[in-house]
């Protein structure tokens, strides 16, 4: 079943100087409605930043470790996850997630860019 909502996070070094990649997290309709109830849109004309932050904070230790592994970082790496304003388009029928966990889907894109 397609995700009801997707959030994109930039995965970067603690200093923010190196971008290791990006992860798109898709959540189900039930998860989305639960979060919308906790964080109503109240005046937000675009995506609610509290909703994005809640999805980011809900990444489990195991999910974080799997993202780090897929980005080919060392197991002791401590990257930062930062919310992106625009979520890349994903055709779920053509692009399968790298993994699924706790009702969430994860698409991981490796990249290294100096900023």
N, CA, C and O atoms as CSV, one atom per row, in Angstrom:
chain,resi,resn,atom,element,x,y,z
A,1,UNK,N,N,0.845,-1.178,0.000
A,1,UNK,CA,C,0.000,0.000,0.000
A,1,UNK,C,C,0.898,1.252,0.000
A,1,UNK,O,O,1.864,1.315,0.759
A,2,UNK,N,N,0.588,2.227,-0.832
A,2,UNK,CA,C,1.403,3.454,-0.880
A,2,UNK,C,C,1.371,4.212,0.450
A,2,UNK,O,O,0.427,4.105,1.231
A,3,UNK,N,N,2.408,4.959,0.668
A,3,UNK,CA,C,2.517,5.767,1.892
A,3,UNK,C,C,1.578,6.966,1.806
A,3,UNK,O,O,1.364,7.530,0.733
A,4,UNK,N,N,1.029,7.341,2.942
A,4,UNK,CA,C,0.147,8.513,3.006
A,4,UNK,C,C,0.955,9.801,3.095
A,4,UNK,O,O,0.484,10.864,2.691
A,5,UNK,N,N,2.176,9.705,3.627
A,5,UNK,CA,C,3.007,10.894,3.817
A,5,UNK,C,C,4.473,10.491,3.754
A,5,UNK,O,O,4.854,9.432,4.252
A,6,UNK,N,N,5.287,11.332,3.143
A,6,UNK,CA,C,6.732,11.096,3.079
A,6,UNK,C,C,7.473,12.321,3.597
A,6,UNK,O,O,7.063,13.458,3.365
A,7,UNK,N,N,8.566,12.067,4.299
A,7,UNK,CA,C,9.451,13.120,4.785
A,7,UNK,C,C,10.864,12.776,4.341
A,7,UNK,O,O,11.278,11.619,4.413
A,8,UNK,N,N,11.598,13.773,3.885
A,8,UNK,CA,C,12.985,13.553,3.468
A,8,UNK,C,C,13.927,14.171,4.491
A,8,UNK,O,O,13.735,15.300,4.944
A,9,UNK,N,N,14.951,13.398,4.840
A,9,UNK,CA,C,15.983,13.868,5.758
A,9,UNK,C,C,17.336,13.839,5.073
A,9,UNK,O,O,17.654,12.908,4.333
A,10,UNK,N,N,18.115,14.853,5.325
A,10,UNK,CA,C,19.502,14.926,4.855
A,10,UNK,C,C,20.362,14.300,5.947
A,10,UNK,O,O,20.226,14.636,7.123
A,11,UNK,N,N,21.245,13.390,5.551
A,11,UNK,CA,C,22.134,12.734,6.514
A,11,UNK,C,C,23.515,13.347,6.308
A,11,UNK,O,O,24.101,13.233,5.232
A,12,UNK,N,N,24.032,14.001,7.357
A,12,UNK,CA,C,25.284,14.745,7.198
A,12,UNK,C,C,26.214,14.509,8.382
A,12,UNK,O,O,25.827,13.947,9.406
A,13,UNK,N,N,27.449,14.959,8.203
A,13,UNK,CA,C,28.443,14.856,9.272
A,13,UNK,C,C,28.011,15.743,10.434
A,13,UNK,O,O,27.224,16.670,10.240
A,14,UNK,N,N,28.514,15.474,11.641
A,14,UNK,CA,C,28.140,16.304,12.793
A,14,UNK,C,C,28.400,17.792,12.570
A,14,UNK,O,O,27.670,18.636,13.089
A,15,UNK,N,N,29.445,18.117,11.794
A,15,UNK,CA,C,29.759,19.522,11.529
A,15,UNK,C,C,28.857,20.110,10.446
A,15,UNK,O,O,28.766,21.330,10.307
A,16,UNK,N,N,28.194,19.248,9.684
A,16,UNK,CA,C,27.365,19.718,8.579
A,16,UNK,C,C,28.136,19.984,7.310
A,16,UNK,O,O,27.559,20.439,6.322
A,17,UNK,N,N,29.442,19.709,7.312
A,17,UNK,CA,C,30.270,19.998,6.143
A,17,UNK,C,C,30.133,18.965,5.024
A,17,UNK,O,O,30.351,19.285,3.855
A,18,UNK,N,N,29.776,17.732,5.374
A,18,UNK,CA,C,29.672,16.665,4.371
A,18,UNK,C,C,28.282,16.057,4.424
A,18,UNK,O,O,27.798,15.677,5.490
A,19,UNK,N,N,27.641,15.967,3.255
A,19,UNK,CA,C,26.351,15.305,3.151
A,19,UNK,C,C,26.628,13.875,2.703
A,19,UNK,O,O,27.202,13.642,1.639
A,20,UNK,N,N,26.209,12.921,3.536
A,20,UNK,CA,C,26.425,11.509,3.224
A,20,UNK,C,C,25.338,10.956,2.323
A,20,UNK,O,O,25.586,10.032,1.547
A,21,UNK,N,N,24.156,11.499,2.414
A,21,UNK,CA,C,23.050,11.011,1.609
A,21,UNK,C,C,21.733,11.542,2.123
A,21,UNK,O,O,21.672,12.485,2.912
A,22,UNK,N,N,20.684,10.903,1.648
A,22,UNK,CA,C,19.337,11.317,1.996
A,22,UNK,C,C,18.507,10.080,2.301
A,22,UNK,O,O,18.756,9.007,1.752
A,23,UNK,N,N,17.546,10.228,3.156
A,23,UNK,CA,C,16.610,9.139,3.436
A,23,UNK,C,C,15.197,9.704,3.369
A,23,UNK,O,O,14.894,10.741,3.960
A,24,UNK,N,N,14.349,9.002,2.641
A,24,UNK,CA,C,12.938,9.360,2.576
A,24,UNK,C,C,12.200,8.335,3.428
A,24,UNK,O,O,12.349,7.128,3.237
A,25,UNK,N,N,11.411,8.828,4.360
A,25,UNK,CA,C,10.647,7.963,5.249
A,25,UNK,C,C,9.173,8.112,4.896
A,25,UNK,O,O,8.615,9.208,4.946
A,26,UNK,N,N,8.557,6.996,4.541
A,26,UNK,CA,C,7.136,6.988,4.230
A,26,UNK,C,C,6.358,6.355,5.365
A,26,UNK,O,O,6.752,5.318,5.899
A,27,UNK,N,N,5.248,6.985,5.733
A,27,UNK,CA,C,4.429,6.441,6.817
A,27,UNK,C,C,3.032,6.116,6.304
A,27,UNK,O,O,2.568,6.671,5.308
A,28,UNK,N,N,2.377,5.206,7.011
A,28,UNK,CA,C,1.033,4.768,6.630
A,28,UNK,C,C,0.000,5.844,6.941
A,28,UNK,O,O,0.286,6.837,7.611
A,29,UNK,N,N,-1.199,5.618,6.440
A,29,UNK,CA,C,-2.275,6.568,6.689
A,29,UNK,C,C,-2.595,6.654,8.184
A,29,UNK,O,O,-2.823,7.745,8.708
A,30,UNK,N,N,-2.613,5.506,8.868
A,30,UNK,CA,C,-2.901,5.513,10.306
A,30,UNK,C,C,-1.856,6.311,11.082
A,30,UNK,O,O,-2.205,7.118,11.944
A,31,UNK,N,N,-0.573,6.089,10.780
A,31,UNK,CA,C,0.500,6.823,11.454
A,31,UNK,C,C,0.377,8.314,11.161
A,31,UNK,O,O,0.553,9.144,12.053
A,32,UNK,N,N,0.076,8.650,9.920
A,32,UNK,CA,C,-0.062,10.047,9.515
A,32,UNK,C,C,-1.211,10.719,10.279
A,32,UNK,O,O,-1.058,11.833,10.779
A,33,UNK,N,N,-2.354,10.041,10.366
A,33,UNK,CA,C,-3.506,10.621,11.059
A,33,UNK,C,C,-3.237,10.785,12.555
A,33,UNK,O,O,-3.688,11.754,13.166
A,34,UNK,N,N,-2.504,9.840,13.143
A,34,UNK,CA,C,-2.131,9.963,14.559
A,34,UNK,C,C,-1.250,11.191,14.780
A,34,UNK,O,O,-1.454,11.951,15.727
A,35,UNK,N,N,-0.268,11.375,13.896
A,35,UNK,CA,C,0.627,12.532,14.028
A,35,UNK,C,C,-0.115,13.844,13.769
A,35,UNK,O,O,0.136,14.844,14.441
A,36,UNK,N,N,-1.031,13.841,12.792
A,36,UNK,CA,C,-1.814,15.057,12.504
A,36,UNK,C,C,-2.674,15.434,13.708
A,36,UNK,O,O,-2.888,16.616,13.977
A,37,UNK,N,N,-3.168,14.426,14.431
A,37,UNK,CA,C,-3.969,14.708,15.624
A,37,UNK,C,C,-3.093,15.329,16.718
A,37,UNK,O,O,-3.536,16.226,17.435
A,38,UNK,N,N,-1.867,14.855,16.842
A,38,UNK,CA,C,-0.939,15.399,17.848
A,38,UNK,C,C,-0.411,16.774,17.444
A,38,UNK,O,O,-0.209,17.648,18.287
A,39,UNK,N,N,-0.192,16.951,16.138
A,39,UNK,CA,C,0.400,18.190,15.624
A,39,UNK,C,C,-0.475,18.772,14.519
A,39,UNK,O,O,-0.128,18.665,13.342
A,40,UNK,N,N,-1.605,19.387,14.875
A,40,UNK,CA,C,-2.490,19.959,13.851
A,40,UNK,C,C,-1.798,21.072,13.066
A,40,UNK,O,O,-0.841,21.687,13.537
A,41,UNK,N,N,-2.301,21.310,11.869
A,41,UNK,CA,C,-1.678,22.274,10.960
A,41,UNK,C,C,-1.740,23.715,11.426
A,41,UNK,O,O,-0.915,24.517,10.987
A,42,UNK,N,N,-2.649,24.080,12.271
A,42,UNK,CA,C,-2.771,25.418,12.848
A,42,UNK,C,C,-1.964,26.524,12.178
A,42,UNK,O,O,-0.927,26.947,12.689
A,43,UNK,N,N,-2.438,26.974,11.061
A,43,UNK,CA,C,-1.819,28.130,10.420
A,43,UNK,C,C,-0.666,27.826,9.481
A,43,UNK,O,O,-0.169,28.735,8.816
A,44,UNK,N,N,-0.221,26.573,9.405
A,44,UNK,CA,C,0.863,26.254,8.473
A,44,UNK,C,C,0.278,26.142,7.075
A,44,UNK,O,O,-0.679,25.402,6.844
A,45,UNK,N,N,0.863,26.882,6.154
A,45,UNK,CA,C,0.378,26.839,4.778
A,45,UNK,C,C,1.084,25.746,3.988
A,45,UNK,O,O,0.558,25.266,2.984
A,46,UNK,N,N,2.262,25.355,4.432
A,46,UNK,CA,C,3.016,24.299,3.759
A,46,UNK,C,C,3.089,23.119,4.714
A,46,UNK,O,O,2.236,22.976,5.590
A,47,UNK,N,N,4.100,22.272,4.551
A,47,UNK,CA,C,4.233,21.124,5.439
A,47,UNK,C,C,4.509,21.586,6.868
A,47,UNK,O,O,5.280,22.516,7.103
A,48,UNK,N,N,3.874,20.926,7.793
A,48,UNK,CA,C,4.001,21.240,9.204
A,48,UNK,C,C,5.380,20.789,9.706
A,48,UNK,O,O,5.654,19.589,9.702
A,49,UNK,N,N,6.258,21.709,10.137
A,49,UNK,CA,C,7.601,21.325,10.585
A,49,UNK,C,C,7.591,20.442,11.833
A,49,UNK,O,O,8.511,19.649,12.036
A,50,UNK,N,N,6.564,20.571,12.667
A,50,UNK,CA,C,6.480,19.716,13.860
A,50,UNK,C,C,6.211,18.268,13.476
A,50,UNK,O,O,6.668,17.348,14.154
A,51,UNK,N,N,5.473,18.062,12.394
A,51,UNK,CA,C,5.196,16.724,11.890
A,51,UNK,C,C,6.493,16.081,11.384
A,51,UNK,O,O,6.774,14.921,11.684
A,52,UNK,N,N,7.268,16.834,10.625
A,52,UNK,CA,C,8.557,16.334,10.119
A,52,UNK,C,C,9.495,15.992,11.273
A,52,UNK,O,O,10.156,14.953,11.257
A,53,UNK,N,N,9.548,16.856,12.256
A,53,UNK,CA,C,10.421,16.632,13.415
A,53,UNK,C,C,9.983,15.387,14.185
A,53,UNK,O,O,10.826,14.631,14.668
A,54,UNK,N,N,8.679,15.168,14.302
A,54,UNK,CA,C,8.174,13.986,14.999
A,54,UNK,C,C,8.576,12.708,14.264
A,54,UNK,O,O,8.930,11.715,14.900
A,55,UNK,N,N,8.525,12.726,12.940
A,55,UNK,CA,C,8.937,11.561,12.150
A,55,UNK,C,C,10.434,11.329,12.328
A,55,UNK,O,O,10.876,10.191,12.489
A,56,UNK,N,N,11.208,12.402,12.299
A,56,UNK,CA,C,12.660,12.292,12.503
A,56,UNK,C,C,12.970,11.719,13.880
A,56,UNK,O,O,13.811,10.828,14.003
A,57,UNK,N,N,12.308,12.214,14.907
A,57,UNK,CA,C,12.563,11.763,16.275
A,57,UNK,C,C,12.119,10.318,16.496
A,57,UNK,O,O,12.591,9.662,17.424
A,58,UNK,N,N,11.220,9.818,15.655
A,58,UNK,CA,C,10.702,8.456,15.813
A,58,UNK,C,C,11.604,7.392,15.179
A,58,UNK,O,O,11.289,6.203,15.235
A,59,UNK,N,N,12.721,7.809,14.578
A,59,UNK,CA,C,13.651,6.826,14.007
A,59,UNK,C,C,14.265,6.039,15.160
A,59,UNK,O,O,14.871,6.614,16.064
A,60,UNK,N,N,14.104,4.728,15.118
A,60,UNK,CA,C,14.632,3.885,16.192
A,60,UNK,C,C,16.140,3.687,16.025
A,60,UNK,O,O,16.705,3.994,14.975
A,61,UNK,N,N,16.772,3.178,17.063
A,61,UNK,CA,C,18.207,2.888,17.020
A,61,UNK,C,C,18.508,1.892,15.900
A,61,UNK,O,O,19.485,2.056,15.169
A,62,UNK,N,N,17.677,0.868,15.765
A,62,UNK,CA,C,17.877,-0.146,14.730
A,62,UNK,C,C,17.719,0.450,13.325
A,62,UNK,O,O,18.493,0.130,12.423
A,63,UNK,N,N,16.720,1.313,13.143
A,63,UNK,CA,C,16.520,1.963,11.845
A,63,UNK,C,C,17.707,2.857,11.521
A,63,UNK,O,O,18.184,2.880,10.387
A,64,UNK,N,N,18.175,3.584,12.509
A,64,UNK,CA,C,19.343,4.458,12.337
A,64,UNK,C,C,20.566,3.638,11.917
A,64,UNK,O,O,21.296,4.030,11.006
A,65,UNK,N,N,20.787,2.504,12.580
A,65,UNK,CA,C,21.921,1.638,12.245
A,65,UNK,C,C,21.808,1.111,10.820
A,65,UNK,O,O,22.811,1.026,10.112
A,66,UNK,N,N,20.602,0.758,10.393
A,66,UNK,CA,C,20.411,0.256,9.030
A,66,UNK,C,C,20.668,1.360,7.999
A,66,UNK,O,O,21.258,1.099,6.951
A,67,UNK,N,N,20.233,2.578,8.286
A,67,UNK,CA,C,20.496,3.710,7.380
A,67,UNK,C,C,22.009,3.931,7.275
A,67,UNK,O,O,22.534,4.104,6.176
A,68,UNK,N,N,22.705,3.926,8.410
A,68,UNK,CA,C,24.161,4.120,8.432
A,68,UNK,C,C,24.844,3.036,7.598
A,68,UNK,O,O,25.774,3.324,6.844
A,69,UNK,N,N,24.387,1.800,7.734
A,69,UNK,CA,C,24.967,0.697,6.963
A,69,UNK,C,C,24.726,0.881,5.465
A,69,UNK,O,O,25.641,0.681,4.666
A,70,UNK,N,N,23.507,1.258,5.075
A,70,UNK,CA,C,23.188,1.456,3.655
A,70,UNK,C,C,23.967,2.626,3.048
A,70,UNK,O,O,24.243,2.636,1.849
A,71,UNK,N,N,24.318,3.606,3.877
A,71,UNK,CA,C,25.121,4.733,3.384
A,71,UNK,C,C,26.615,4.411,3.406
A,71,UNK,O,O,27.448,5.241,3.042
A,72,UNK,N,N,26.940,3.181,3.841
A,72,UNK,CA,C,28.326,2.691,3.908
A,72,UNK,C,C,29.196,3.525,4.838
A,72,UNK,O,O,30.370,3.770,4.561
A,73,UNK,N,N,28.602,3.956,5.942
A,73,UNK,CA,C,29.357,4.677,6.958
A,73,UNK,C,C,29.846,3.664,7.982
A,73,UNK,O,O,29.318,2.555,8.059
A,74,UNK,N,N,30.844,4.034,8.764
A,74,UNK,CA,C,31.326,3.134,9.803
A,74,UNK,C,C,30.255,2.981,10.877
A,74,UNK,O,O,29.449,3.885,11.097
A,75,UNK,N,N,30.254,1.834,11.539
A,75,UNK,CA,C,29.209,1.549,12.531
A,75,UNK,C,C,29.225,2.525,13.709
A,75,UNK,O,O,28.214,2.694,14.392
A,76,UNK,N,N,30.364,3.162,13.945
A,76,UNK,CA,C,30.443,4.127,15.047
A,76,UNK,C,C,30.155,5.564,14.600
A,76,UNK,O,O,30.304,6.503,15.381
A,77,UNK,N,N,29.744,5.726,13.347
A,77,UNK,CA,C,29.430,7.063,12.831
A,77,UNK,C,C,28.234,7.645,13.578
A,77,UNK,O,O,27.306,6.924,13.945
A,78,UNK,N,N,28.267,8.926,13.793
A,78,UNK,CA,C,27.180,9.641,14.469
A,78,UNK,C,C,26.673,10.773,13.574
A,78,UNK,O,O,26.830,11.947,13.908
A,79,UNK,N,N,26.067,10.421,12.441
A,79,UNK,CA,C,25.599,11.487,11.546
A,79,UNK,C,C,24.389,12.218,12.114
A,79,UNK,O,O,23.670,11.703,12.970
A,80,UNK,N,N,24.186,13.434,11.613
A,80,UNK,CA,C,23.001,14.239,11.954
A,80,UNK,C,C,21.936,13.974,10.896
A,80,UNK,O,O,22.249,13.749,9.727
A,81,UNK,N,N,20.706,14.004,11.309
A,81,UNK,CA,C,19.574,13.911,10.395
A,81,UNK,C,C,18.877,15.259,10.417
A,81,UNK,O,O,18.412,15.703,11.467
A,82,UNK,N,N,18.801,15.916,9.258
A,82,UNK,CA,C,18.173,17.233,9.165
A,82,UNK,C,C,17.030,17.188,8.156
A,82,UNK,O,O,17.157,16.572,7.098
A,83,UNK,N,N,15.919,17.837,8.479
A,83,UNK,CA,C,14.747,17.845,7.608
A,83,UNK,C,C,15.001,18.652,6.346
A,83,UNK,O,O,15.565,19.745,6.393
A,84,UNK,N,N,14.581,18.101,5.226
A,84,UNK,CA,C,14.620,18.798,3.941
A,84,UNK,C,C,13.260,19.467,3.741
A,84,UNK,O,O,12.245,18.993,4.253
A,85,UNK,N,N,13.247,20.569,2.997
A,85,UNK,CA,C,11.986,21.270,2.773
A,85,UNK,C,C,11.181,20.634,1.647
A,85,UNK,O,O,9.950,20.665,1.671
A,86,UNK,N,N,11.860,20.062,0.666
A,86,UNK,CA,C,11.188,19.447,-0.481
A,86,UNK,C,C,11.482,17.956,-0.463
A,86,UNK,O,O,12.631,17.548,-0.295
A,87,UNK,N,N,10.459,17.151,-0.634
A,87,UNK,CA,C,10.627,15.701,-0.670
A,87,UNK,C,C,10.695,15.266,-2.130
A,87,UNK,O,O,9.842,15.621,-2.944
A,88,UNK,N,N,11.734,14.484,-2.441
A,88,UNK,CA,C,11.873,14.012,-3.826
A,88,UNK,C,C,10.694,13.127,-4.196
A,88,UNK,O,O,10.106,12.460,-3.345
A,89,UNK,N,N,10.358,13.134,-5.488
A,89,UNK,CA,C,9.254,12.309,-5.978
A,89,UNK,C,C,9.715,10.857,-6.050
A,89,UNK,O,O,10.771,10.563,-6.611
A,90,UNK,N,N,8.937,9.971,-5.492
A,90,UNK,CA,C,9.196,8.536,-5.560
A,90,UNK,C,C,7.959,7.839,-6.106
A,90,UNK,O,O,6.862,8.009,-5.574
A,91,UNK,N,N,8.131,7.064,-7.154
A,91,UNK,CA,C,7.050,6.244,-7.672
A,91,UNK,C,C,7.155,4.901,-6.967
A,91,UNK,O,O,7.987,4.069,-7.329
A,92,UNK,N,N,6.319,4.690,-5.968
A,92,UNK,CA,C,6.414,3.482,-5.147
A,92,UNK,C,C,6.203,2.205,-5.954
A,92,UNK,O,O,6.654,1.134,-5.547
A,93,UNK,N,N,5.520,2.308,-7.095
A,93,UNK,CA,C,5.317,1.127,-7.934
A,93,UNK,C,C,6.620,0.718,-8.627
A,93,UNK,O,O,6.807,-0.452,-8.960
A,94,UNK,N,N,7.517,1.682,-8.842
A,94,UNK,CA,C,8.771,1.403,-9.563
A,94,UNK,C,C,9.985,1.368,-8.659
A,94,UNK,O,O,10.950,0.661,-8.953
A,95,UNK,N,N,9.962,2.104,-7.580
A,95,UNK,CA,C,11.123,2.212,-6.702
A,95,UNK,C,C,10.792,1.649,-5.326
A,95,UNK,O,O,10.109,2.286,-4.523
A,96,UNK,N,N,11.288,0.451,-5.074
A,96,UNK,CA,C,11.018,-0.227,-3.804
A,96,UNK,C,C,11.869,0.380,-2.693
A,96,UNK,O,O,12.996,0.809,-2.943
A,97,UNK,N,N,11.345,0.419,-1.472
A,97,UNK,CA,C,12.146,0.932,-0.352
A,97,UNK,C,C,13.324,-0.001,-0.070
A,97,UNK,O,O,13.276,-1.193,-0.373
A,98,UNK,N,N,14.375,0.560,0.510
A,98,UNK,CA,C,15.544,-0.251,0.879
A,98,UNK,C,C,15.203,-1.172,2.041
A,98,UNK,O,O,15.718,-2.287,2.126
A,99,UNK,N,N,14.328,-0.705,2.942
A,99,UNK,CA,C,13.857,-1.559,4.028
A,99,UNK,C,C,12.572,-0.985,4.612
A,99,UNK,O,O,12.222,0.172,4.380
A,100,UNK,N,N,11.879,-1.827,5.379
A,100,UNK,CA,C,10.665,-1.432,6.075
A,100,UNK,C,C,10.818,-1.791,7.540
A,100,UNK,O,O,11.415,-2.814,7.874
A,101,UNK,N,N,10.281,-0.955,8.412
A,101,UNK,CA,C,10.400,-1.180,9.849
A,101,UNK,C,C,9.299,-0.415,10.571
A,101,UNK,O,O,9.046,0.751,10.268
A,102,UNK,N,N,8.649,-1.065,11.518
A,102,UNK,CA,C,7.631,-0.421,12.346
A,102,UNK,C,C,6.560,0.292,11.522
A,102,UNK,O,O,6.105,1.376,11.889
A,103,UNK,N,N,6.163,-0.316,10.416
A,103,UNK,CA,C,5.128,0.274,9.572
A,103,UNK,C,C,5.601,1.434,8.712
A,103,UNK,O,O,4.794,2.085,8.049
A,104,UNK,N,N,6.912,1.701,8.717
A,104,UNK,CA,C,7.490,2.791,7.918
A,104,UNK,C,C,8.308,2.191,6.769
A,104,UNK,O,O,8.824,1.079,6.873
A,105,UNK,N,N,8.414,2.940,5.688
A,105,UNK,CA,C,9.243,2.539,4.547
A,105,UNK,C,C,10.403,3.522,4.443
A,105,UNK,O,O,10.244,4.722,4.665
A,106,UNK,N,N,11.579,2.986,4.100
A,106,UNK,CA,C,12.788,3.805,4.020
A,106,UNK,C,C,13.446,3.659,2.648
A,106,UNK,O,O,13.784,2.557,2.217
A,107,UNK,N,N,13.617,4.793,1.978
A,107,UNK,CA,C,14.390,4.842,0.746
A,107,UNK,C,C,15.678,5.592,1.094
A,107,UNK,O,O,15.630,6.707,1.613
A,108,UNK,N,N,16.816,4.983,0.809
A,108,UNK,CA,C,18.095,5.575,1.205
A,108,UNK,C,C,18.906,5.858,-0.058
A,108,UNK,O,O,19.064,4.989,-0.916
A,109,UNK,N,N,19.417,7.086,-0.160
A,109,UNK,CA,C,20.193,7.525,-1.324
A,109,UNK,C,C,21.563,7.986,-0.857
A,109,UNK,O,O,21.681,8.965,-0.120
A,110,UNK,N,N,22.599,7.274,-1.289
A,110,UNK,CA,C,23.970,7.607,-0.874
A,110,UNK,C,C,24.494,8.755,-1.725
A,110,UNK,O,O,24.282,8.806,-2.937
A,111,UNK,N,N,25.182,9.674,-1.057
A,111,UNK,CA,C,25.726,10.840,-1.765
A,111,UNK,C,C,26.781,11.503,-0.906
A,111,UNK,O,O,26.686,11.479,0.321
A,112,UNK,N,N,27.767,12.083,-1.520
A,112,UNK,CA,C,28.767,12.805,-0.747
A,112,UNK,C,C,29.058,14.119,-1.441
A,112,UNK,O,O,29.632,14.157,-2.529
A,113,UNK,N,N,28.653,15.185,-0.792
A,113,UNK,CA,C,28.788,16.525,-1.375
A,113,UNK,C,C,29.356,17.443,-0.310
A,113,UNK,O,O,28.893,17.432,0.830
A,114,UNK,N,N,30.344,18.229,-0.664
A,114,UNK,CA,C,30.845,19.241,0.253
A,114,UNK,C,C,29.938,20.450,0.160
A,114,UNK,O,O,29.592,20.902,-0.931
A,115,UNK,N,N,29.552,20.977,1.330
A,115,UNK,CA,C,28.687,22.175,1.298
A,115,UNK,C,C,29.374,23.309,2.023
A,115,UNK,O,O,28.825,24.407,2.116
